Amino acid sequence: MKRTQARAKLWLINNEEEPIIGEGKAALLEAIKQEGSLNRACKNMQISYKHAWLLLKEIEESAGEPILITQRGGMGQGTSLTEKALNLLEEYNTYQNVLNQTVYDKTFWEAIGLKLSARNQMKGKIIEIEKEGLISKIKISIEPAIITAIITKEAADAMDIKKNDSVVAVVKATEVMIGKEE
């Protein structure tokens, strides 16, 4: 019997619901950011310079503002991203991380399919949130104990969790996950 899997694609869209960037355009922006050169980014990604320019023009048209800074000649020559492009790339990566933590997480699908036993889910209240770099430590009071869930900062931000929020802690053998009660 063949097993099914979930797959998803992510695009950032503008107010007119036109796509701005998806996986390929985000990869191009990332390559330009890393290489500091459109030419080197193209070689790295094995795409033509013309194709890259067309993709970048599409991004600029959809975003409504420039996304590249180019400087010719001298010590600072090269290509870099504008603040708008950096923000688009960061937003795309944030959504992609959240998507990866849900769609591709087997535990998420177990929870959706109601395959978790009641003893693995405990209601509690957030008593402290510590955000350090890319992670957040969430302390949850579950009478008579306090447990700590370590999740990504993006996941904590996406759930908009705050001190005193009611949550459900889902305990696996090696980790504690949380879900905000509405």
C-alpha positions as CSV (number, residue, x, y, z in Angstrom):
1,M,0.0,0.0,0.0
2,K,1.4,3.4,-1.0
3,R,1.6,6.0,1.6
4,T,0.4,9.5,0.9
5,Q,2.3,12.7,1.8
6,A,1.4,16.4,2.0
7,R,3.3,18.9,-0.1
8,A,2.8,22.6,-0.3
9,K,4.2,25.6,-2.2
10,L,4.5,29.1,-0.8
11,W,4.3,32.4,-2.6
12,L,4.2,35.9,-1.2
13,I,1.6,37.9,-3.0
14,N,0.9,41.7,-3.3
15,N,-2.4,43.5,-2.5
16,E,-3.7,42.6,-6.0
17,E,-3.0,38.9,-5.1
18,E,-0.3,38.7,-7.8
19,P,2.7,36.5,-6.8
20,I,5.8,38.5,-5.8
21,I,8.2,35.6,-4.9
22,G,8.1,31.9,-4.5
23,E,10.8,29.3,-4.0
24,G,12.8,30.1,-7.2
25,K,12.8,33.8,-6.8
26,A,13.6,33.6,-3.1
27,A,16.5,31.3,-4.0
28,L,17.8,33.9,-6.5
29,L,17.5,36.7,-3.9
30,E,19.4,34.6,-1.4
31,A,22.1,33.8,-3.9
32,I,22.6,37.5,-4.7
33,K,22.7,38.3,-1.0
34,Q,25.3,35.6,-0.5
35,E,27.4,36.3,-3.6
36,G,27.2,40.1,-3.7
37,S,27.1,39.7,-7.5
38,L,24.3,38.8,-9.9
39,N,26.7,37.2,-12.3
40,R,28.1,34.9,-9.6
41,A,24.6,34.2,-8.3
42,C,23.6,33.1,-11.8
43,K,26.6,30.8,-12.1
44,N,25.9,29.3,-8.7
45,M,22.2,28.6,-9.5
46,Q,23.1,27.5,-13.1
47,I,20.6,30.0,-14.7
48,S,21.3,32.5,-17.5
49,Y,21.9,36.1,-16.6
50,K,19.0,37.1,-18.9
51,H,16.6,34.7,-17.1
52,A,17.7,36.1,-13.7
53,W,17.0,39.7,-14.9
54,L,13.5,38.7,-16.1
55,L,12.8,37.2,-12.7
56,L,14.1,40.3,-10.9
57,K,12.0,42.6,-13.1
58,E,8.9,40.5,-12.3
59,I,9.7,40.9,-8.5
60,E,10.1,44.6,-8.9
61,E,6.9,45.0,-10.8
62,S,4.9,43.0,-8.3
63,A,6.6,44.6,-5.3
64,G,6.2,48.1,-6.7
65,E,9.7,49.2,-5.9
66,P,13.4,48.4,-6.7
67,I,15.0,45.4,-5.2
68,L,18.6,45.7,-6.3
69,I,21.4,48.1,-5.7
70,T,24.1,47.8,-8.4
71,Q,27.5,49.5,-8.2
72,R,29.9,49.4,-11.1
73,G,33.7,49.8,-10.8
74,G,35.9,50.3,-7.8
75,M,36.2,48.5,-4.5
76,G,32.4,48.3,-3.8
77,Q,31.4,47.0,-7.2
78,G,28.7,44.3,-7.3
79,T,25.0,43.8,-6.6
80,S,23.2,43.9,-3.3
81,L,19.6,43.8,-2.2
82,T,17.5,46.8,-1.2
83,E,15.8,46.9,2.2
84,K,12.6,45.9,0.4
85,A,14.2,42.8,-1.0
86,L,15.8,41.8,2.3
87,N,12.3,42.2,4.0
88,L,10.7,40.1,1.3
89,L,13.3,37.4,1.7
90,E,13.0,37.4,5.5
91,E,9.2,37.2,5.3
92,Y,9.3,34.4,2.8
93,N,11.8,32.4,5.0
94,T,9.7,33.0,8.1
95,Y,6.5,31.6,6.4
96,Q,8.5,28.7,4.9
97,N,9.8,27.8,8.3
98,V,6.3,27.8,9.8
99,L,5.1,25.8,6.8
100,N,7.9,23.2,7.3
101,Q,7.1,23.0,11.0
102,T,3.5,22.1,10.3
103,V,2.9,20.4,6.9
104,Y,6.1,18.3,7.1
105,D,5.9,17.5,10.8
106,K,4.4,14.0,11.3
107,T,3.2,15.1,14.8
108,F,1.1,17.9,13.3
109,W,-0.8,15.4,11.1
110,E,-1.3,13.1,14.0
111,A,-2.9,16.0,16.0
112,I,-5.1,16.9,13.0
113,G,-6.1,13.2,12.6
114,L,-6.8,13.1,16.4
115,K,-4.4,10.2,16.8
116,L,-2.9,11.6,20.0
117,S,-4.0,10.1,23.3
118,A,-5.6,12.4,25.9
119,R,-2.7,11.7,28.3
120,N,-0.3,13.4,25.9
121,Q,-2.2,16.7,25.9
122,M,-2.2,19.0,29.0
123,K,-3.9,22.3,29.4
124,G,-1.9,25.0,31.1
125,K,-1.1,28.7,31.2
126,I,2.1,30.5,29.9
127,I,4.0,32.0,32.8
128,E,7.2,33.1,31.0
129,I,8.5,33.5,27.5
130,E,12.3,33.9,26.9
131,K,13.3,34.7,23.3
132,E,17.0,34.1,22.5
133,G,18.1,34.3,18.9
134,L,16.2,31.8,16.8
135,I,14.5,30.0,19.7
136,S,11.9,30.7,22.4
137,K,11.6,29.0,25.7
138,I,8.0,28.9,26.8
139,K,7.3,28.0,30.5
140,I,3.9,26.5,31.0
141,S,2.2,26.1,34.4
142,I,0.4,22.7,34.4
143,E,-0.7,22.2,38.0
144,P,1.2,21.0,40.0
145,A,4.3,21.4,37.7
146,I,5.9,23.8,35.3
147,I,7.2,22.5,32.0
148,T,9.3,24.2,29.3
149,A,8.7,24.0,25.6
150,I,11.5,25.0,23.3
151,I,10.2,26.2,19.9
152,T,11.4,28.5,17.2
153,K,10.9,32.2,17.6
154,E,9.0,32.3,14.3
155,A,6.5,29.7,15.7
156,A,6.0,31.7,18.9
157,D,5.5,34.9,16.9
158,A,3.1,33.1,14.4
159,M,1.0,31.9,17.3
160,D,1.2,35.3,18.9
161,I,1.6,33.7,22.3
162,K,1.9,35.9,25.4
163,K,2.2,35.5,29.1
164,N,-1.0,34.3,30.7
165,D,-2.3,32.7,27.5
166,S,-4.1,29.4,27.8
167,V,-2.3,26.7,25.8
168,V,-2.4,22.9,25.3
169,A,1.0,21.2,25.7
170,V,1.4,18.1,23.5
171,V,4.1,16.0,25.0
172,K,6.2,13.6,22.9
173,A,8.9,11.3,24.2
174,T,11.6,13.9,23.2
175,E,9.8,17.3,23.0
176,V,7.0,19.5,24.2
177,M,4.8,21.3,21.6
178,I,2.2,23.9,22.4
179,G,-1.0,25.1,20.7
180,K,-2.9,28.3,21.7
181,E,-6.5,27.9,22.8
182,E,-8.9,30.3,21.1
